[in-house]
């Protein structure tokens, strides 16, 4: 511990670890390399597992699956996924007096979307022929899955509880399944999207780690004092 540094200051300083930064960069680089591998395979020809997975998903289509797929399609993209969810989450965090958390969430969401669009434009992979929703150009990586992974990691950082991480992982997997069910993406597109979304959130966690941790500890203090006063 540095001279004159309190235990809390030391905790805040320790959170500035390199693991999130290294892990985030590695995830983004891995996604980019996956895109290059796909691109050199005769211009984006799907892997055998991609084709097998799409065939399996198409065979499962029905009223219930369609309703689930269309719901996830709206939730993870368009106006709701790109604007409503991030803004609503940021407003809630501001109400809870977590401005740094709100800023981190908004920046992570925007940065993830930007990286996805850059990669989509660069690789310009063709989507599956059995697509039953309207989507923009470029199949790799999946923007919906990237958005889901960003939300999962960002909320896990803001509220570091096991159940938050578990729910985030489940949400990301369900989004990936829905994208392949709708025929909007190949399975490898969803893997790339998850890597990009999680990677961006991790890199920005490393950037905002100290103020986020300081704010989180202050928020815990306020709740503890409030609960103590209520008991008394």
Secondary structure, 3 states (H helix, E strand, C coil): CCCCCCHHHHHHHHCCCCHHHHHHHHHHHHHHHHHHHHHHCCCCCCCHHHHHHHHHHHHCCCHHHHHHHHHHHHHHCHHHHHHHHHHHHHHHHHHCCCHHHHHHHHHHHHHHHHHHHHHHHHHCCCCCCCCCCCCCCCCCCCHHHHHHHHHHHHHHHHCCCHHHHHHHHHHHHHHHHHHHHCCCCCHHHHHHHHHHHHHHHHHHHHHHHHHHHHHHHHHHHHHHHHHHHHHC
